[in-house]
C-alpha cells in the first residue's frame, strides 16, 4: 500500500488535473445534494470550509438558503493542531486559506460538519493534508453532530492507511450523491 505522503501526491494531482469547468459543475451538484440533505434533516447550522486550490467549492451552498448559518475554521494553533470557528467575512490567513476574521468558538456549534480531504476510503477514513486539524476537531465533537466528508468521485479509493488518531466520517458527498459509512 502506498504511504500517506505518496497518496497525497497522487490524489492531489488527480484533483488538480481536472478542468476548472468540471470542478465547478461537480461542486454545484455537491452543493445541491448538501442543500437537500440539510432541508431533509432540518439542519440550519453547519461547519463548512472555504475552497483551497482545487477543492470542492461550497460557496453555492451558502447562497442556496438564506436560513443556513455556515461557520468556518481558522487556524488557531499548529502544535497541537487547533481550529477555532466563526462567521464570514473571510480573509486570507494561514497558508492563504480563507478564514473568518473573528473566530471565537473553540468548537463548531453545529448540527453538520463538512470535512475536506484529498482521498476518501470506503470505510469512512479520509486523507487530509497531514497536519491533523480535522482529526482534532472530530475527536472533540459531540456525538450528535453529523460529519460528512466532501470531495469528488475521483478522490474515492478502497483503503487508506489509518492510525489511531485518524477519525472516520459518517458519509461522503460527491457530485453523484451521499454515501454513508456503517463502520464510522
N, CA, C and O atoms as a DFTB+ gen file, in Angstrom:
736 C
 N C O
     1  1       0.850      -1.188       0.000
     2  2       0.000       0.000       0.000
     3  2       0.887       1.240       0.000
     4  3       1.922       1.282       0.665
     5  1       0.467       2.231      -0.748
     6  2       1.204       3.490      -0.793
     7  2       1.198       4.148       0.587
     8  3       0.289       3.923       1.386
     9  1       2.200       4.945       0.851
    10  2       2.265       5.704       2.099
    11  2       1.327       6.909       2.012
    12  3       0.885       7.275       0.923
    13  1       1.026       7.521       3.150
    14  2       0.188       8.715       3.144
    15  2       0.788       9.829       2.277
    16  3       0.063      10.434       1.487
    17  1       2.093      10.119       2.401
    18  2       2.641      11.170       1.521
    19  2       2.510      10.835       0.033
    20  3       2.227      11.722      -0.773
    21  1       2.709       9.582      -0.337
    22  2       2.552       9.186      -1.741
    23  2       1.101       9.338      -2.195
    24  3       0.835       9.802      -3.304
    25  1       0.173       8.947      -1.334
    26  2      -1.247       9.077      -1.663
    27  2      -1.650      10.542      -1.787
    28  3      -2.438      10.899      -2.662
    29  1      -1.113      11.386      -0.916
    30  2      -1.429      12.818      -1.005
    31  2      -1.006      13.370      -2.367
    32  3      -1.760      14.098      -3.012
    33  1       0.189      13.020      -2.790
    34  2       0.687      13.498      -4.095
    35  2      -0.206      12.990      -5.220
    36  3      -0.587      13.751      -6.110
    37  1      -0.538      11.702      -5.177
    38  2      -1.329      11.103      -6.257
    39  2      -2.732      11.704      -6.344
    40  3      -3.187      12.069      -7.428
    41  1      -3.421      11.806      -5.195
    42  2      -4.803      12.287      -5.243
    43  2      -4.891      13.799      -5.468
    44  3      -5.851      14.277      -6.071
    45  1      -3.907      14.548      -4.992
    46  2      -3.899      15.980      -5.282
    47  2      -3.677      16.192      -6.785
    48  3      -4.312      17.055      -7.391
    49  1      -2.784      15.409      -7.380
    50  2      -2.538      15.518      -8.825
    51  2      -3.789      15.145      -9.621
    52  3      -4.094      15.788     -10.626
    53  1      -4.513      14.119      -9.185
    54  2      -5.762      13.732      -9.858
    55  2      -6.765      14.879      -9.831
    56  3      -7.357      15.233     -10.850
    57  1      -6.942      15.450      -8.638
    58  2      -7.902      16.540      -8.475
    59  2      -7.457      17.775      -9.255
    60  3      -8.261      18.409      -9.938
    61  1      -6.170      18.112      -9.148
    62  2      -5.641      19.276      -9.867
    63  2      -5.736      19.100     -11.377
    64  3      -5.849      20.081     -12.111
    65  1      -5.689      17.845     -11.847
    66  2      -5.704      17.568     -13.279
    67  2      -7.056      17.723     -13.942
    68  3      -7.146      17.706     -15.170
    69  1      -8.094      17.873     -13.166
    70  2      -9.436      18.080     -13.736
    71  2      -9.602      19.530     -14.156
    72  3      -9.002      20.433     -13.572
    73  1     -10.406      19.737     -15.153
    74  2     -10.627      21.108     -15.617
    75  2     -11.408      21.899     -14.564
    76  3     -12.200      21.342     -13.804
    77  1     -11.166      23.190     -14.543
    78  2     -11.886      24.042     -13.591
    79  2     -13.388      24.045     -13.895
    80  3     -14.201      24.206     -12.985
    81  1     -13.758      23.869     -15.162
    82  2     -15.180      23.799     -15.517
    83  2     -15.827      22.547     -14.931
    84  3     -16.939      22.613     -14.407
    85  1     -15.137      21.402     -15.016
    86  2     -15.666      20.177     -14.415
    87  2     -15.792      20.331     -12.898
    88  3     -16.819      19.976     -12.320
    89  1     -14.750      20.857     -12.255
    90  2     -14.796      21.030     -10.792
    91  2     -15.932      21.957     -10.392
    92  3     -16.598      21.720      -9.384
    93  1     -16.160      23.000     -11.164
    94  2     -17.251      23.935     -10.854
    95  2     -18.608      23.249     -10.993
    96  3     -19.482      23.427     -10.145
    97  1     -18.787      22.470     -12.051
    98  2     -20.055      21.758     -12.260
    99  2     -20.270      20.719     -11.165
   100  3     -21.371      20.600     -10.627
   101  1     -19.229      19.972     -10.835
   102  2     -19.336      18.963      -9.775
   103  2     -19.615      19.620      -8.420
   104  3     -20.409      19.111      -7.628
   105  1     -18.961      20.748      -8.161
   106  2     -19.179      21.470      -6.899
   107  2     -20.629      21.908      -6.766
   108  3     -21.220      21.815      -5.690
   109  1     -21.198      22.386      -7.869
   110  2     -22.595      22.812      -7.845
   111  2     -23.512      21.628      -7.522
   112  3     -24.449      21.767      -6.736
   113  1     -23.246      20.472      -8.122
   114  2     -24.043      19.270      -7.813
   115  2     -23.890      18.878      -6.350
   116  3     -24.870      18.524      -5.694
   117  1     -22.678      18.938      -5.843
   118  2     -22.427      18.607      -4.434
   119  2     -23.220      19.547      -3.535
   120  3     -23.833      19.105      -2.564
   121  1     -23.214      20.833      -3.849
   122  2     -23.962      21.802      -3.045
   123  2     -25.460      21.520      -3.079
   124  3     -26.147      21.697      -2.073
   125  1     -25.965      21.088      -4.217
   126  2     -27.394      20.736      -4.305
   127  2     -27.710      19.531      -3.427
   128  3     -28.730      19.511      -2.738
   129  1     -26.828      18.520      -3.454
   130  2     -27.030      17.352      -2.581
   131  2     -27.001      17.765      -1.112
   132  3     -27.818      17.305      -0.315
   133  1     -26.060      18.631      -0.759
   134  2     -25.960      19.080       0.632
   135  2     -27.164      19.924       1.048
   136  3     -27.659      19.786       2.166
   137  1     -27.632      20.785       0.167
   138  2     -28.811      21.607       0.474
   139  2     -30.025      20.714       0.716
   140  3     -30.803      20.958       1.638
   141  1     -30.186      19.682      -0.107
   142  2     -31.305      18.744       0.082
   143  2     -31.148      17.988       1.397
   144  3     -32.130      17.783       2.112
   145  1     -29.919      17.569       1.726
   146  2     -29.674      16.869       2.987
   147  2     -30.009      17.775       4.171
   148  3     -30.646      17.335       5.128
   149  1     -29.588      19.020       4.110
   150  2     -29.876      19.966       5.197
   151  2     -31.377      20.193       5.337
   152  3     -31.905      20.187       6.449
   153  1     -32.058      20.392       4.224
   154  2     -33.508      20.618       4.266
   155  2     -34.230      19.389       4.807
   156  3     -35.133      19.511       5.634
   157  1     -33.834      18.208       4.342
   158  2     -34.495      16.977       4.775
   159  2     -34.240      16.615       6.223
   160  3     -35.015      15.872       6.824
   161  1     -33.155      17.135       6.791
   162  2     -32.813      16.829       8.188
   163  2     -32.928      18.048       9.100
   164  3     -32.478      18.026      10.245
   165  1     -33.536      19.106       8.575
   166  2     -33.761      20.346       9.330
   167  2     -32.476      20.895       9.947
   168  3     -32.450      21.337      11.095
   169  1     -31.440      20.851       9.165
   170  2     -30.140      21.371       9.609
   171  2     -30.052      22.840       9.216
   172  3     -30.276      23.195       8.059
   173  1     -29.731      23.677      10.169
   174  2     -29.630      25.111       9.933
   175  2     -28.208      25.628      10.163
   176  3     -27.795      26.603       9.535
   177  1     -27.458      24.978      11.060
   178  2     -26.095      25.420      11.385
   179  2     -25.108      24.342      10.955
   180  3     -25.209      23.187      11.368
   181  1     -24.153      24.739      10.119
   182  2     -23.171      23.763       9.706
   183  2     -21.779      24.365       9.659
   184  3     -21.590      25.556       9.414
   185  1     -20.821      23.497       9.901
   186  2     -19.425      23.861       9.769
   187  2     -19.018      23.590       8.335
   188  3     -19.194      22.479       7.834
   189  1     -18.482      24.586       7.681
   190  2     -18.109      24.470       6.280
   191  2     -16.614      24.731       6.154
   192  3     -15.900      24.758       7.156
   193  1     -16.147      24.918       4.948
   194  2     -14.762      25.314       4.702
   195  2     -14.719      26.071       3.389
   196  3     -15.542      25.855       2.499
   197  1     -13.752      26.958       3.286
   198  2     -13.550      27.690       2.044
   199  2     -12.624      26.876       1.147
   200  3     -11.642      26.299       1.616
   201  1     -12.937      26.835      -0.123
   202  2     -12.154      26.077      -1.094
   203  2     -10.696      26.497      -1.045
   204  3     -10.377      27.684      -0.983
   205  1      -9.815      25.502      -1.074
   206  2      -8.374      25.725      -1.142
   207  2      -7.856      25.002      -2.369
   208  3      -7.955      23.778      -2.461
   209  1      -7.306      25.750      -3.309
   210  2      -6.809      25.126      -4.536
   211  2      -7.943      24.504      -5.326
   212  3      -8.927      25.166      -5.653
   213  1      -7.793      23.213      -5.630
   214  2      -8.768      22.519      -6.475
   215  2      -9.841      21.781      -5.670
   216  3     -10.512      20.895      -6.200
   217  1     -10.005      22.141      -4.394
   218  2     -11.045      21.505      -3.580
   219  2     -12.443      21.861      -4.082
   220  3     -12.617      22.740      -4.926
   221  1     -13.421      21.163      -3.546
   222  2     -14.831      21.464      -3.807
   223  2     -15.120      22.898      -3.371
   224  3     -14.671      23.335      -2.311
   225  1     -15.864      23.618      -4.188
   226  2     -16.280      24.987      -3.870
   227  2     -17.675      24.915      -3.255
   228  3     -18.645      24.591      -3.940
   229  1     -17.772      25.217      -1.969
   230  2     -19.052      25.147      -1.263
   231  2     -19.775      26.495      -1.203
   232  3     -20.807      26.612      -0.543
   233  1     -19.248      27.496      -1.876
   234  2     -19.888      28.813      -1.844
   235  2     -21.351      28.769      -2.281
   236  3     -22.176      29.438      -1.659
   237  1     -21.716      28.006      -3.331
   238  2     -23.136      27.960      -3.712
   239  2     -24.049      27.424      -2.606
   240  3     -25.232      27.764      -2.576
   241  1     -23.534      26.608      -1.713
   242  2     -24.357      26.086      -0.619
   243  2     -24.822      27.231       0.276
   244  3     -25.994      27.293       0.649
   245  1     -23.916      28.126       0.616
   246  2     -24.277      29.261       1.462
   247  2     -25.275      30.190       0.808
   248  3     -26.016      30.896       1.492
   249  1     -25.297      30.194      -0.512
   250  2     -26.222      31.053      -1.247
   251  2     -27.562      30.369      -1.516
   252  3     -28.518      31.019      -1.939
   253  1     -27.634      29.052      -1.271
   254  2     -28.833      28.288      -1.627
   255  2     -30.003      28.500      -0.683
   256  3     -31.155      28.331      -1.086
   257  1     -29.735      28.865       0.558
   258  2     -30.790      29.004       1.560
   259  2     -30.369      30.087       2.542
   260  3     -29.383      29.916       3.260
   261  1     -31.095      31.195       2.587
   262  2     -30.701      32.290       3.483
   263  2     -30.784      31.925       4.965
   264  3     -30.227      32.633       5.804
   265  1     -31.468      30.836       5.295
   266  2     -31.584      30.430       6.697
   267  2     -30.413      29.570       7.172
   268  3     -30.280      29.320       8.370
   269  1     -29.561      29.114       6.244
   270  2     -28.394      28.335       6.644
   271  2     -27.343      29.257       7.253
   272  3     -27.055      30.329       6.720
   273  1     -26.777      28.826       8.374
   274  2     -25.691      29.548       9.031
   275  2     -24.440      28.691       8.869
   276  3     -24.380      27.568       9.369
   277  1     -23.445      29.227       8.170
   278  2     -22.199      28.499       7.933
   279  2     -21.084      29.087       8.779
   280  3     -20.791      30.280       8.708
   281  1     -20.465      28.227       9.584
   282  2     -19.289      28.596      10.361
   283  2     -18.056      28.079       9.631
   284  3     -18.090      27.012       9.018
   285  1     -16.967      28.839       9.702
   286  2     -15.741      28.485       9.003
   287  2     -14.587      28.369       9.988
   288  3     -14.572      29.042      11.019
   289  1     -13.612      27.508       9.665
   290  2     -12.474      27.327      10.566
   291  2     -11.386      28.379      10.367
   292  3     -11.213      28.944       9.286
   293  1     -10.670      28.611      11.449
   294  2      -9.487      29.473      11.439
   295  2      -8.381      28.720      12.171
   296  3      -8.624      28.165      13.243
   297  1      -7.189      28.691      11.621
   298  2      -6.064      28.024      12.279
   299  2      -5.695      28.849      13.510
   300  3      -5.300      30.011      13.405
   301  1      -5.835      28.217      14.687
   302  2      -5.554      28.903      15.945
   303  2      -4.203      28.496      16.519
   304  3      -3.542      29.295      17.182
   305  1      -3.792      27.253      16.266
   306  2      -2.506      26.767      16.787
   307  2      -2.029      25.623      15.898
   308  3      -2.829      24.880      15.328
   309  1      -0.718      25.501      15.795
   310  2      -0.127      24.437      14.973
   311  2       0.203      23.195      15.803
   312  3       0.049      22.072      15.323
   313  1       0.648      23.387      17.026
   314  2       1.052      22.255      17.856
   315  2       0.557      22.489      19.284
   316  3       1.105      23.331      19.996
   317  1      -0.456      21.765      19.702
   318  2      -1.202      20.804      18.910
   319  2      -2.091      21.521      17.894
   320  3      -2.417      22.696      18.062
   321  1      -2.483      20.795      16.830
   322  2      -3.317      21.439      15.805
   323  2      -4.677      21.814      16.380
   324  3      -5.368      20.988      16.976
   325  1      -5.046      23.082      16.187
   326  2      -6.319      23.535      16.737
   327  2      -6.952      24.550      15.809
   328  3      -6.305      25.491      15.349
   329  1      -8.240      24.336      15.541
   330  2      -9.041      25.280      14.772
   331  2     -10.012      25.979      15.706
   332  3     -10.468      25.387      16.684
   333  1     -10.330      27.226      15.417
   334  2     -11.449      27.905      16.044
   335  2     -12.428      28.225      14.919
   336  3     -12.091      28.094      13.743
   337  1     -13.632      28.641      15.280
   338  2     -14.703      28.760      14.293
   339  2     -15.406      30.104      14.401
   340  3     -15.572      30.653      15.490
   341  1     -15.819      30.627      13.239
   342  2     -16.519      31.896      13.201
   343  2     -17.293      32.080      11.907
   344  3     -17.265      31.238      11.010
   345  1     -17.970      33.187      11.845
   346  2     -18.807      33.545      10.693
   347  2     -18.008      34.385       9.693
   348  3     -16.987      34.971      10.053
   349  1     -18.469      34.445       8.440
   350  2     -17.844      35.375       7.488
   351  2     -17.957      36.804       8.027
   352  3     -18.784      37.061       8.902
   353  1     -17.157      37.722       7.532
   354  2     -16.379      37.677       6.297
   355  2     -15.087      36.871       6.453
   356  3     -14.547      36.714       7.548
   357  1     -14.618      36.369       5.304
   358  2     -13.397      35.581       5.259
   359  2     -12.282      36.395       4.614
   360  3     -12.516      37.209       3.720
   361  1     -11.064      36.154       5.090
   362  2      -9.885      36.827       4.547
   363  2      -8.732      35.835       4.532
   364  3      -8.735      34.887       5.317
   365  1      -7.743      36.025       3.659
   366  2      -6.606      35.096       3.623
   367  2      -5.892      35.030       4.968
   368  3      -5.610      36.049       5.599
   369  1      -5.608      33.798       5.386
   370  2      -4.912      33.570       6.645
   371  2      -3.770      32.604       6.440
   372  3      -3.031      32.701       5.461
   373  1      -3.625      31.669       7.363
   374  2      -2.553      30.682       7.308
   375  2      -2.586      29.936       5.975
   376  3      -3.647      29.489       5.540
   377  1      -1.431      29.800       5.328
   378  2      -1.262      29.111       4.040
   379  2      -2.120      29.710       2.924
   380  3      -2.301      29.080       1.882
   381  1      -2.650      30.918       3.129
   382  2      -3.512      31.517       2.129
   383  2      -4.948      31.033       2.199
   384  3      -5.764      31.375       1.342
   385  1      -5.267      30.232       3.224
   386  2      -6.641      29.761       3.406
   387  2      -7.550      30.940       3.736
   388  3      -7.158      31.851       4.465
   389  1      -8.766      30.917       3.196
   390  2      -9.742      31.929       3.575
   391  2     -10.300      31.547       4.940
   392  3     -10.824      30.449       5.124
   393  1     -10.181      32.458       5.887
   394  2     -10.582      32.208       7.268
   395  2     -11.436      33.370       7.766
   396  3     -11.340      34.481       7.245
   397  1     -12.278      33.116       8.780
   398  2     -13.048      34.223       9.354
   399  2     -12.122      35.195      10.088
   400  3     -11.153      34.785      10.727
   401  1     -12.432      36.472       9.988
   402  2     -11.647      37.493      10.680
   403  2     -11.761      37.302      12.191
   404  3     -10.801      37.525      12.929
   405  1     -12.934      36.891      12.636
   406  2     -13.164      36.617      14.050
   407  2     -13.663      35.179      14.177
   408  3     -14.626      34.783      13.521
   409  1     -12.997      34.414      15.024
   410  2     -13.372      33.002      15.206
   411  2     -13.365      32.690      16.707
   412  3     -12.425      32.076      17.212
   413  1     -14.416      33.114      17.416
   414  2     -14.419      32.988      18.872
   415  2     -14.780      31.596      19.410
   416  3     -14.614      31.342      20.603
   417  1     -15.268      30.696      18.556
   418  2     -15.744      29.406      19.051
   419  2     -14.632      28.356      19.023
   420  3     -14.012      28.123      17.985
   421  1     -14.389      27.729      20.174
   422  2     -13.364      26.687      20.257
   423  2     -13.810      25.416      19.557
   424  3     -12.982      24.626      19.102
   425  1     -15.115      25.221      19.471
   426  2     -15.679      24.048      18.809
   427  2     -16.848      24.535      17.952
   428  3     -17.599      25.416      18.372
   429  1     -17.007      23.964      16.750
   430  2     -18.122      24.431      15.916
   431  2     -19.460      24.006      16.526
   432  3     -19.729      22.816      16.690
   433  1     -20.281      24.980      16.852
   434  2     -21.603      24.699      17.431
   435  2     -22.575      24.507      16.269
   436  3     -23.282      25.430      15.864
   437  1     -22.590      23.267      15.741
   438  2     -23.314      22.965      14.516
   439  2     -24.018      21.614      14.624
   440  3     -23.770      20.833      15.543
   441  1     -24.899      21.362      13.660
   442  2     -25.569      20.068      13.540
   443  2     -24.888      19.194      12.496
   444  3     -25.024      17.971      12.513
   445  1     -24.152      19.834      11.583
   446  2     -23.471      19.140      10.494
   447  2     -22.102      19.764      10.311
   448  3     -21.971      20.986      10.253
   449  1     -21.076      18.916      10.220
   450  2     -19.729      19.389       9.936
   451  2     -19.277      18.801       8.607
   452  3     -19.303      17.585       8.416
   453  1     -18.865      19.667       7.692
   454  2     -18.348      19.251       6.391
   455  2     -16.828      19.265       6.457
   456  3     -16.223      20.239       6.906
   457  1     -16.219      18.172       6.004
   458  2     -14.778      17.986       6.143
   459  2     -14.145      17.792       4.760
   460  3     -14.603      16.955       3.982
   461  1     -13.093      18.562       4.454
   462  2     -12.405      18.372       3.179
   463  2     -11.420      17.217       3.253
   464  3     -11.223      16.629       4.316
   465  1     -10.808      16.896       2.132
   466  2      -9.775      15.866       2.115
   467  2      -9.210      15.684       0.720
   468  3      -9.695      16.258      -0.255
   469  1      -8.178      14.874       0.657
   470  2      -7.548      14.545      -0.625
   471  2      -8.033      13.205      -1.159
   472  3      -8.125      13.012      -2.371
   473  1      -8.346      12.267      -0.244
   474  2      -8.826      10.947      -0.647
   475  2      -9.783      10.439       0.425
   476  3      -9.694      10.814       1.594
   477  1     -10.713       9.566      -0.012
   478  2     -11.757       9.066       0.877
   479  2     -11.923       7.567       0.664
   480  3     -12.128       7.106      -0.458
   481  1     -11.830       6.811       1.758
   482  2     -11.896       5.352       1.671
   483  2     -13.312       4.849       1.941
   484  3     -14.143       5.561       2.506
   485  1     -13.567       3.620       1.531
   486  2     -14.879       3.004       1.657
   487  2     -15.281       2.749       3.106
   488  3     -16.455       2.490       3.372
   489  1     -14.343       2.816       4.049
   490  2     -14.675       2.595       5.459
   491  2     -14.890       3.896       6.236
   492  3     -15.065       3.864       7.454
   493  1     -14.878       5.044       5.543
   494  2     -15.120       6.319       6.211
   495  2     -13.861       7.082       6.583
   496  3     -13.951       8.210       7.068
   497  1     -12.701       6.502       6.370
   498  2     -11.477       7.246       6.651
   499  2     -11.176       8.196       5.496
   500  3     -11.522       7.939       4.343
   501  1     -10.530       9.289       5.840
   502  2     -10.167      10.293       4.848
   503  2      -8.694      10.613       4.987
   504  3      -8.092      10.410       6.041
   505  1      -8.141      11.105       3.930
   506  2      -6.754      11.538       3.927
   507  2      -6.749      13.043       3.730
   508  3      -7.167      13.547       2.687
   509  1      -6.266      13.760       4.754
   510  2      -6.172      15.208       4.663
   511  2      -4.772      15.613       4.236
   512  3      -4.043      14.838       3.616
   513  1      -4.416      16.823       4.576
   514  2      -3.111      17.353       4.197
   515  2      -2.000      16.959       5.172
   516  3      -0.832      17.265       4.935
   517  1      -2.356      16.285       6.265
   518  2      -1.337      15.726       7.148
   519  2      -1.025      16.507       8.402
   520  3      -0.095      16.151       9.125
   521  1      -1.763      17.548       8.683
   522  2      -1.481      18.342       9.882
   523  2      -2.331      17.924      11.082
   524  3      -1.991      18.257      12.217
   525  1      -3.435      17.199      10.852
   526  2      -4.260      16.694      11.948
   527  2      -5.318      17.636      12.484
   528  3      -5.911      17.358      13.526
   529  1      -5.573      18.751      11.799
   530  2      -6.546      19.711      12.307
   531  2      -7.950      19.122      12.431
   532  3      -8.593      19.255      13.472
   533  1      -8.419      18.474      11.376
   534  2      -9.784      17.945      11.417
   535  2      -9.896      16.730      12.328
   536  3     -10.938      16.542      12.956
   537  1      -8.868      15.905      12.422
   538  2      -8.917      14.784      13.363
   539  2      -9.054      15.302      14.793
   540  3      -9.761      14.701      15.601
   541  1      -8.387      16.409      15.113
   542  2      -8.511      17.009      16.442
   543  2      -9.933      17.522      16.672
   544  3     -10.483      17.362      17.761
   545  1     -10.526      18.138      15.647
   546  2     -11.917      18.621      15.771
   547  2     -12.860      17.437      15.977
   548  3     -13.722      17.470      16.856
   549  1     -12.694      16.388      15.163
   550  2     -13.584      15.231      15.245
   551  2     -13.486      14.536      16.599
   552  3     -14.483      14.015      17.098
   553  1     -12.315      14.522      17.189
   554  2     -12.131      13.884      18.495
   555  2     -12.889      14.619      19.601
   556  3     -13.200      14.033      20.639
   557  1     -13.187      15.903      19.378
   558  2     -13.809      16.740      20.400
   559  2     -15.284      17.041      20.142
   560  3     -15.919      17.735      20.936
   561  1     -15.834      16.529      19.044
   562  2     -17.227      16.831      18.693
   563  2     -18.216      15.998      19.496
   564  3     -17.953      14.832      19.789
   565  1     -19.360      16.595      19.856
   566  2     -20.423      15.787      20.457
   567  2     -20.923      14.749      19.446
   568  3     -20.890      15.000      18.241
   569  1     -21.375      13.614      19.911
   570  2     -21.856      12.546      19.046
   571  2     -23.096      12.897      18.253
   572  3     -23.464      12.163      17.335
   573  1     -23.747      13.995      18.580
   574  2     -24.962      14.401      17.868
   575  2     -24.661      15.110      16.549
   576  3     -25.555      15.276      15.719
   577  1     -23.417      15.527      16.350
   578  2     -23.055      16.242      15.129
   579  2     -22.808      15.230      13.999
   580  3     -22.020      14.296      14.150
   581  1     -23.483      15.430      12.883
   582  2     -23.272      14.604      11.691
   583  2     -22.003      15.109      11.008
   584  3     -21.834      16.314      10.816
   585  1     -21.119      14.193      10.645
   586  2     -19.854      14.564       9.995
   587  2     -19.808      13.920       8.614
   588  3     -19.823      12.696       8.482
   589  1     -19.751      14.767       7.589
   590  2     -19.684      14.304       6.210
   591  2     -18.441      14.863       5.538
   592  3     -18.163      16.060       5.624
   593  1     -17.704      14.005       4.877
   594  2     -16.608      14.456       4.035
   595  2     -17.200      14.940       2.724
   596  3     -18.279      14.510       2.318
   597  1     -16.483      15.836       2.067
   598  2     -16.935      16.402       0.810
   599  2     -15.781      16.327      -0.187
   600  3     -14.682      16.811       0.085
   601  1     -16.040      15.716      -1.341
   602  2     -14.999      15.601      -2.363
   603  2     -15.597      15.153      -3.678
   604  3     -16.812      15.004      -3.810
   605  1     -14.735      14.942      -4.638
   606  2     -15.166      14.493      -5.959
   607  2     -15.045      12.976      -6.057
   608  3     -14.254      12.363      -5.340
   609  1     -15.822      12.380      -6.938
   610  2     -15.797      10.917      -7.136
   611  2     -14.384      10.402      -7.391
   612  3     -14.022       9.330      -6.906
   613  1     -13.596      11.139      -8.132
   614  2     -12.250      10.672      -8.459
   615  2     -11.333      10.591      -7.244
   616  3     -10.220      10.074      -7.349
   617  1     -11.775      11.090      -6.101
   618  2     -10.978      11.041      -4.879
   619  2     -11.281       9.804      -4.028
   620  3     -10.705       9.634      -2.954
   621  1     -12.164       8.959      -4.496
   622  2     -12.506       7.735      -3.761
   623  2     -11.416       6.682      -3.936
   624  3     -10.748       6.622      -4.968
   625  1     -11.251       5.861      -2.913
   626  2     -10.366       4.699      -3.004
   627  2     -10.904       3.629      -2.050
   628  3     -11.731       3.920      -1.186
   629  1     -10.438       2.413      -2.210
   630  2     -10.913       1.319      -1.360
   631  2     -10.412       1.443       0.067
   632  3     -11.188       1.335       1.017
   633  1      -9.089       1.674       0.220
   634  2      -8.497       1.721       1.564
   635  2      -7.473       2.841       1.653
   636  3      -6.869       3.260       0.666
   637  1      -7.310       3.300       2.881
   638  2      -6.272       4.271       3.198
   639  2      -5.552       3.806       4.453
   640  3      -6.178       3.191       5.317
   641  1      -4.266       4.076       4.583
   642  2      -3.609       3.776       5.848
   643  2      -4.214       4.660       6.933
   644  3      -4.385       5.862       6.728
   645  1      -4.535       4.085       8.068
   646  2      -5.170       4.846       9.145
   647  2      -4.538       4.484      10.479
   648  3      -4.354       3.309      10.798
   649  1      -4.211       5.502      11.245
   650  2      -3.682       5.322      12.595
   651  2      -4.771       5.559      13.626
   652  3      -5.913       5.854      13.275
   653  1      -4.420       5.430      14.888
   654  2      -5.381       5.624      15.971
   655  2      -5.935       7.040      16.005
   656  3      -7.070       7.249      16.433
   657  1      -5.147       8.018      15.558
   658  2      -5.593       9.411      15.577
   659  2      -6.504       9.756      14.410
   660  3      -7.138      10.812      14.420
   661  1      -6.585       8.893      13.406
   662  2      -7.403       9.148      12.221
   663  2      -8.858       8.804      12.501
   664  3      -9.200       7.647      12.742
   665  1      -9.703       9.817      12.467
   666  2     -11.121       9.657      12.800
   667  2     -11.953       9.477      11.534
   668  3     -11.869      10.301      10.623
   669  1     -12.755       8.415      11.461
   670  2     -13.620       8.249      10.284
   671  2     -14.794       9.224      10.311
   672  3     -15.170       9.747      11.360
   673  1     -15.358       9.452       9.136
   674  2     -16.544      10.290       8.995
   675  2     -17.749       9.380       8.766
   676  3     -17.596       8.182       8.525
   677  1     -18.929       9.951       8.842
   678  2     -20.156       9.161       8.692
   679  2     -20.586       8.991       7.245
   680  3     -21.346       8.080       6.919
   681  1     -20.103       9.862       6.387
   682  2     -20.503       9.773       4.990
   683  2     -19.636      10.643       4.111
   684  3     -18.819      11.430       4.589
   685  1     -19.833      10.483       2.813
   686  2     -19.111      11.255       1.803
   687  2     -20.122      11.781       0.801
   688  3     -20.953      11.027       0.294
   689  1     -20.052      13.073       0.515
   690  2     -20.896      13.688      -0.503
   691  2     -20.000      14.038      -1.692
   692  3     -19.027      14.782      -1.568
   693  1     -20.361      13.479      -2.847
   694  2     -19.681      13.782      -4.103
   695  2     -20.728      14.288      -5.085
   696  3     -21.898      14.450      -4.736
   697  1     -20.298      14.531      -6.301
   698  2     -21.229      15.002      -7.325
   699  2     -22.307      13.975      -7.649
   700  3     -23.335      14.334      -8.224
   701  1     -22.101      12.693      -7.291
   702  2     -23.113      11.669      -7.568
   703  2     -24.077      11.464      -6.400
   704  3     -25.064      10.743      -6.552
   705  1     -23.825      12.070      -5.248
   706  2     -24.729      11.952      -4.118
   707  2     -24.017      11.632      -2.820
   708  3     -22.800      11.783      -2.704
   709  1     -24.804      11.181      -1.836
   710  2     -24.311      10.869      -0.497
   711  2     -24.117       9.374      -0.329
   712  3     -25.003       8.583      -0.650
   713  1     -22.962       8.996       0.173
   714  2     -22.686       7.607       0.573
   715  2     -22.489       7.622       2.073
   716  3     -21.695       8.413       2.582
   717  1     -23.201       6.759       2.797
   718  2     -22.988       6.654       4.237
   719  2     -22.111       5.452       4.528
   720  3     -22.113       4.461       3.799
   721  1     -21.352       5.569       5.629
   722  2     -20.426       4.520       6.022
   723  2     -20.910       3.897       7.330
   724  3     -21.053       4.596       8.333
   725  1     -21.158       2.612       7.326
   726  2     -21.673       1.933       8.521
   727  2     -20.619       1.765       9.598
   728  3     -20.957       1.677      10.779
   729  1     -19.322       1.718       9.212
   730  2     -18.267       1.495      10.183
   731  2     -17.942       2.758      10.978
   732  3     -17.359       2.668      12.058
   733  1     -18.304       3.919      10.471
   734  2     -17.932       5.184      11.120
   735  2     -18.775       5.434      12.342
   736  3     -18.601       6.451      13.014
